[in-house]
Amino acid sequence: MTSAAGRLANYRVLIVDDDLDVLESMEAAFQAEGAMTQSVADGNSAVDVCHEEPPPDIVILDMMLPGRSGFLALEKIKGKEDSPIVIMVTANEGKRHQAYAESLGVDKYLLKPVPLTRLLEEAATLLAARDKA
């Protein structure tokens, strides 16, 4: 088995979650893969970061956030040609929520708790597919 270290090297990852423990564990996992991470704890800050130059390559977005929900943030983050990839991570199992997120352009919708290995794999797969396009 080969080492997966570095498969996210040089990618900018924005992690958005209001749970500090979740933020820290995700940040450590992405950094271990070589990613450059930035973390924010609310939807408004997520939108602000996504409109900075350069924008993140990928956003890990919680649905339930203070200030602006993950849905409202997603609405502002997606929709442009150079929009970042967005993986929404939520404890909400409702199919309507997933369908709504998909209608807003979410790239992947994962239910919590998401194993970090799966989250990293999904991120790497989505980034590789985007780079090939």
Legacy VTK file of the C-alpha trace (Angstrom):
# vtk DataFile Version 3.0
C-alpha trace
ASCII
DATASET POLYDATA
POINTS 133 float
0.000 0.000 0.000
1.421 3.365 -0.993
1.412 6.422 1.190
-1.356 8.901 0.419
0.570 11.828 1.930
0.658 14.860 -0.260
-2.237 14.068 -2.580
-3.771 17.430 -1.683
-0.499 19.372 -1.907
-0.906 22.941 -3.159
-4.700 22.879 -2.912
-6.421 25.598 -0.894
-9.087 24.130 1.387
-11.652 26.179 3.311
-13.210 24.313 6.236
-16.462 25.766 7.582
-17.888 24.374 10.823
-19.000 25.952 14.091
-17.702 22.991 16.134
-14.093 23.757 17.066
-13.211 20.073 17.582
-14.506 19.201 14.117
-12.628 22.138 12.585
-9.373 21.161 14.245
-9.592 17.476 13.285
-10.491 18.261 9.661
-7.761 20.874 9.441
-5.144 18.447 10.782
-6.264 15.728 8.350
-6.141 18.025 5.299
-2.788 19.482 6.340
-1.387 15.969 6.714
-2.264 15.491 3.023
-0.374 18.655 2.103
-3.341 21.024 1.745
-3.189 24.695 2.655
-6.145 25.152 4.994
-8.182 28.029 6.278
-10.993 27.625 8.798
-14.016 29.746 9.614
-16.935 29.096 11.944
-19.853 30.827 10.203
-21.503 31.115 6.809
-20.836 34.832 6.306
-17.090 34.367 6.762
-17.182 31.412 4.359
-18.741 33.564 1.637
-16.199 36.334 2.266
-13.248 33.945 1.953
-14.665 32.446 -1.244
-14.791 35.891 -2.837
-11.148 36.657 -2.001
-8.351 36.142 -4.497
-7.316 33.464 -4.889
-10.464 31.615 -3.850
-10.200 28.197 -2.203
-10.079 25.179 -4.496
-12.520 23.296 -2.304
-14.869 24.130 0.579
-15.901 21.669 3.285
-19.201 23.201 4.399
-21.342 22.370 7.411
-25.072 22.949 6.927
-26.022 24.301 10.352
-24.002 27.476 10.862
-24.435 30.745 12.740
-24.903 33.944 10.761
-25.719 32.342 7.422
-26.732 28.713 6.988
-24.715 26.352 4.841
-27.475 26.572 2.219
-27.345 30.371 2.067
-23.559 30.269 1.970
-23.649 27.629 -0.786
-25.955 29.864 -2.820
-23.355 32.666 -2.711
-20.313 30.405 -3.213
-21.524 28.450 -6.263
-22.815 29.665 -9.570
-19.713 31.240 -11.082
-17.490 29.527 -13.621
-14.537 29.462 -11.219
-16.563 28.533 -8.125
-14.772 26.240 -5.696
-15.778 22.621 -5.299
-18.126 22.280 -2.307
-18.600 19.223 -0.111
-21.503 19.743 2.303
-21.189 17.795 5.536
-24.315 17.540 7.656
-26.079 15.482 10.282
-29.392 16.134 8.501
-30.513 12.970 6.719
-33.486 14.558 4.973
-33.664 13.876 1.239
-35.246 17.301 0.647
-32.183 18.980 2.125
-29.882 16.949 -0.089
-31.983 17.711 -3.177
-31.934 21.418 -2.318
-28.159 21.396 -1.847
-27.788 19.642 -5.195
-30.025 22.233 -6.868
-27.659 24.916 -5.541
-24.676 23.151 -7.087
-23.129 21.187 -4.217
-20.532 18.747 -5.542
-20.922 16.146 -2.786
-23.329 15.756 0.137
-22.034 13.653 3.036
-23.760 12.684 6.278
-22.027 13.152 9.633
-20.176 11.537 11.119
-17.982 11.330 8.034
-14.775 9.341 8.530
-11.874 11.695 7.774
-10.404 9.134 5.391
-13.611 9.229 3.318
-13.727 13.029 3.366
-10.121 13.237 2.163
-10.786 10.626 -0.536
-13.873 12.496 -1.801
-11.942 15.779 -1.851
-9.010 14.253 -3.738
-11.342 12.582 -6.256
-13.321 15.777 -6.939
-10.154 17.873 -7.312
-8.557 15.328 -9.658
-11.701 15.232 -11.813
-11.800 19.038 -11.977
-8.133 19.207 -12.953
-8.683 16.721 -15.800
-11.686 18.642 -17.181
LINES 1 134
133 0 1 2 3 4 5 6 7 8 9 10 11 12 13 14 15 16 17 18 19 20 21 22 23 24 25 26 27 28 29 30 31 32 33 34 35 36 37 38 39 40 41 42 43 44 45 46 47 48 49 50 51 52 53 54 55 56 57 58 59 60 61 62 63 64 65 66 67 68 69 70 71 72 73 74 75 76 77 78 79 80 81 82 83 84 85 86 87 88 89 90 91 92 93 94 95 96 97 98 99 100 101 102 103 104 105 106 107 108 109 110 111 112 113 114 115 116 117 118 119 120 121 122 123 124 125 126 127 128 129 130 131 132
